Amino acid sequence: MQPAGPGQAGVVALRIAVIGAGIIGVTTAYELAADGHEVVVFERRQSVATESSFANAGVVAPGYVSPWAAPWMPIKALGGLLSPDSAVRFGSGTLGMPGWMLRFLAACTHSTHQLNRRRMQRLAIYSRERLEALTLVHGLEYDLRKGYMTLLRSKTDTARVSKGLPVLQELGVEHQLLGPQQAREIEPALSPHTPLHAALWLPHDLVGNCRQFAHAIKSRAQERGATFRFGTDITSLVNPGQRNSGLRISWRSPDDAPKSRPRGEETFDAAVLCTGQVPAALARSVGARLPTASIWGYSLTAPVRQRDGSPDPGPRSGVMDERYKVSITRLGQRVRVAGIAELGTAADVLGDAPLRTLYKVLEDWYPGAAELAKVQHWKGARPMLPDGPPVIGRAPLPGLWLNLAHGGSGWALSCGSARLVADLLGGRSPQIDPEGLGLERLR
Ligand SMILES: Cc1cc2nc3c(=O)[nH]c(=O)nc-3n(C[C@H](O)[C@H](O)[C@H](O)COP(=O)(O)OP(=O)(O)OC[C@H]3O[C@@H](n4cnc5c(N)ncnc54)[C@H](O)[C@@H]3O)c2cc1C
């Protein structure tokens, strides 16, 4: 162990492994390196942000960060069982996850939902502040745009969303309920042919390219001494339990032929697991069974069709169709449409019905805006605990910390979660109350 670097008074510098280089892993590596620790990141893939963080919607809207386990969800889920075009869909694998479903339903009570929503939103507001601070300090570029609008097609949609406005008020999230004309002034390319009853405008919320941010913050972490080892799959974590013995981490390359697979073992003072879900091979050594599930979502991304002399046909920032729960976001010269919640399907099987819904919502609001000949389809997992919030804090295995299970809000929660785990690991008082974010919530 070495003393902390200048400006990091009170933090003892440690040698720390970060496992996983999605958005949660890279931001964690950055914060730990910024605190003066020696950081090594292990990632089984060949680059950062190749799994869940690859092509998400890009929305950072703290007022919308909320557990999916909510009082209205059982009815919605029933809709998914009855209609193939619902925003929630079930594959045959759902039958294999009864434990997760039962815990999810148990967390749908009003009081549990409220409690977990407060925990998530506290973290989300902090996280957006941290994201903005890092953007400013380092001049990070990741197609950032300001403003997020929920499109309300009908009186019923408007009434439902209006019920949530006191919560935004309470959280101090600036918002405005707009009429259709005002909404079209802010987002002028919205189709006049699709009925718009009202819109909820959140002027301070953000849209940005999560993957691009991950690459940018990785460079800043490297400038602070962090190293990245790609193609390294962590296969075991052991703490021999002797004083100062540290945490022994074994890895191997997942890409080479099995016989010649390079493998290795190294000892660290601590490690942070940022793998979205606890990998099956590590569950026993971590000492905790985290009941996470992959809630699959889809996105399509295409260049915005530019016509000389015509106004820009795409969104200026981000909109979300409340009825379909599908967002359309502007990422530089591209448009991304994302949404759908699918349970119990395979990672590599892209369903037709979910993609049809994304195309429909794009066509309804921004017809002809995208060059669909160049479209890219993506299916990604939301690593989700049944009750909603992520887990950030100590694992039962001494020396191991957890920063995972961020569900549908990992991008929005990343910078705050990373700062929080770095403070807890470094023995500093965190800037937000971590109540309910540790493993104790799940016991
Ligand atoms: C369609 C869709 C839209 C979304 N939209 C938004 C949005 O608008 N806003 C938002 O905030 N969130 C959104 N999300 C959620 C967000 O994308 C995720 O919460 C986030 O990407 C999770 O990040 P992560 O770093 O935990 O996981 P990942 O990005 O999956 O990273 C985990 C990494 O760990 C590595 N790994 C796993 N096991 C091992 C091992 N044994 N050894 C070494 N490496 C390992 C993996 O290879 C992977 O790179 C969306 C998700 C989907 C699917």
The ligand as an SDF file (V2000), in Angstrom:
LIG
                    3D

 53 58  0  0  0  0  0  0  0  0999 V2000
  -32.9090   -1.2110  -25.0600 C   0  0  0  0  0  0  0  0  0  0  0  0
  -32.2490   -0.6190  -23.8470 C   0  0  0  0  0  0  0  0  0  0  0  0
  -32.3490    0.7430  -23.6210 C   0  0  0  0  0  0  0  0  0  0  0  0
  -31.7600    1.3150  -22.4980 C   0  0  0  0  0  0  0  0  0  0  0  0
  -31.8410    2.6610  -22.3240 N   0  0  0  0  0  0  0  0  0  0  0  0
  -31.2530    3.2400  -21.2520 C   0  0  0  0  0  0  0  0  0  0  0  0
  -31.3200    4.6550  -21.0700 C   0  0  0  0  0  0  0  0  0  0  0  0
  -31.8640    5.3770  -21.8850 O   0  0  0  0  0  0  0  0  0  0  0  0
  -30.7450    5.1810  -19.9600 N   0  0  0  0  0  0  0  0  0  0  0  0
  -30.1180    4.3950  -19.0310 C   0  0  0  0  0  0  0  0  0  0  0  0
  -29.6620    4.9230  -18.0300 O   0  0  0  0  0  0  0  0  0  0  0  0
  -30.0200    3.0600  -19.1930 N   0  0  0  0  0  0  0  0  0  0  0  0
  -30.5640    2.4570  -20.2730 C   0  0  0  0  0  0  0  0  0  0  0  0
  -30.4880    1.1070  -20.4420 N   0  0  0  0  0  0  0  0  0  0  0  0
  -29.8310    0.2980  -19.4020 C   0  0  0  0  0  0  0  0  0  0  0  0
  -28.3050    0.3540  -19.5020 C   0  0  0  0  0  0  0  0  0  0  0  0
  -27.9060    0.1180  -20.8340 O   0  0  0  0  0  0  0  0  0  0  0  0
  -27.6870   -0.6960  -18.5530 C   0  0  0  0  0  0  0  0  0  0  0  0
  -28.2130   -0.5270  -17.2540 O   0  0  0  0  0  0  0  0  0  0  0  0
  -26.1790   -0.5240  -18.4750 C   0  0  0  0  0  0  0  0  0  0  0  0
  -25.5930   -0.5800  -19.7510 O   0  0  0  0  0  0  0  0  0  0  0  0
  -25.5540   -1.6000  -17.5750 C   0  0  0  0  0  0  0  0  0  0  0  0
  -24.1570   -1.3620  -17.5670 O   0  0  0  0  0  0  0  0  0  0  0  0
  -23.1460   -2.3810  -16.9090 P   0  0  0  0  0  0  0  0  0  0  0  0
  -21.8080   -1.7750  -17.0280 O   0  0  0  0  0  0  0  0  0  0  0  0
  -23.6520   -2.7910  -15.5710 O   0  0  0  0  0  0  0  0  0  0  0  0
  -23.2750   -3.7080  -17.8070 O   0  0  0  0  0  0  0  0  0  0  0  0
  -22.5190   -4.0760  -19.1660 P   0  0  0  0  0  0  0  0  0  0  0  0
  -22.4580   -2.9210  -20.0760 O   0  0  0  0  0  0  0  0  0  0  0  0
  -23.1420   -5.3240  -19.6740 O   0  0  0  0  0  0  0  0  0  0  0  0
  -21.0410   -4.3710  -18.6860 O   0  0  0  0  0  0  0  0  0  0  0  0
  -20.6910   -5.5150  -17.9380 C   0  0  0  0  0  0  0  0  0  0  0  0
  -19.3560   -6.0030  -18.4880 C   0  0  0  0  0  0  0  0  0  0  0  0
  -18.8590   -7.0660  -17.6730 O   0  0  0  0  0  0  0  0  0  0  0  0
  -18.1640   -7.9600  -18.5110 C   0  0  0  0  0  0  0  0  0  0  0  0
  -18.0530   -9.2450  -17.8010 N   0  0  0  0  0  0  0  0  0  0  0  0
  -19.0670  -10.0330  -17.3820 C   0  0  0  0  0  0  0  0  0  0  0  0
  -18.5660  -11.1240  -16.7530 N   0  0  0  0  0  0  0  0  0  0  0  0
  -17.2160  -11.0070  -16.7630 C   0  0  0  0  0  0  0  0  0  0  0  0
  -16.1450  -11.7940  -16.2600 C   0  0  0  0  0  0  0  0  0  0  0  0
  -16.3710  -12.9510  -15.6210 N   0  0  0  0  0  0  0  0  0  0  0  0
  -14.8720  -11.3780  -16.4560 N   0  0  0  0  0  0  0  0  0  0  0  0
  -14.6080  -10.2220  -17.1280 C   0  0  0  0  0  0  0  0  0  0  0  0
  -15.5910   -9.4310  -17.6260 N   0  0  0  0  0  0  0  0  0  0  0  0
  -16.8690   -9.8060  -17.4360 C   0  0  0  0  0  0  0  0  0  0  0  0
  -19.0470   -8.0290  -19.7500 C   0  0  0  0  0  0  0  0  0  0  0  0
  -18.3240   -8.5180  -20.8610 O   0  0  0  0  0  0  0  0  0  0  0  0
  -19.4850   -6.5840  -19.9010 C   0  0  0  0  0  0  0  0  0  0  0  0
  -18.6410   -5.8490  -20.7600 O   0  0  0  0  0  0  0  0  0  0  0  0
  -31.0590    0.5010  -21.5620 C   0  0  0  0  0  0  0  0  0  0  0  0
  -30.9330   -0.8620  -21.8080 C   0  0  0  0  0  0  0  0  0  0  0  0
  -31.5170   -1.4310  -22.9230 C   0  0  0  0  0  0  0  0  0  0  0  0
  -31.3600   -2.9020  -23.1740 C   0  0  0  0  0  0  0  0  0  0  0  0
  1  2  1  0
  2  3  1  0
  2 52  2  0
  3  4  2  0
  4  5  1  0
  4 50  1  0
  5  6  2  0
  6  7  1  0
  6 13  1  0
  7  8  2  0
  7  9  1  0
  9 10  1  0
 10 11  2  0
 10 12  1  0
 12 13  2  0
 13 14  1  0
 14 15  1  0
 14 50  1  0
 15 16  1  0
 16 17  1  0
 16 18  1  0
 18 19  1  0
 18 20  1  0
 20 21  1  0
 20 22  1  0
 22 23  1  0
 23 24  1  0
 24 25  2  0
 24 26  1  0
 24 27  1  0
 27 28  1  0
 28 29  2  0
 28 30  1  0
 28 31  1  0
 31 32  1  0
 32 33  1  0
 33 34  1  0
 33 48  1  0
 34 35  1  0
 35 36  1  0
 35 46  1  0
 36 37  1  0
 36 45  1  0
 37 38  2  0
 38 39  1  0
 39 40  1  0
 39 45  2  0
 40 41  1  0
 40 42  2  0
 42 43  1  0
 43 44  2  0
 44 45  1  0
 46 47  1  0
 46 48  1  0
 48 49  1  0
 50 51  2  0
 51 52  1  0
 52 53  1  0
M  END
$$$$
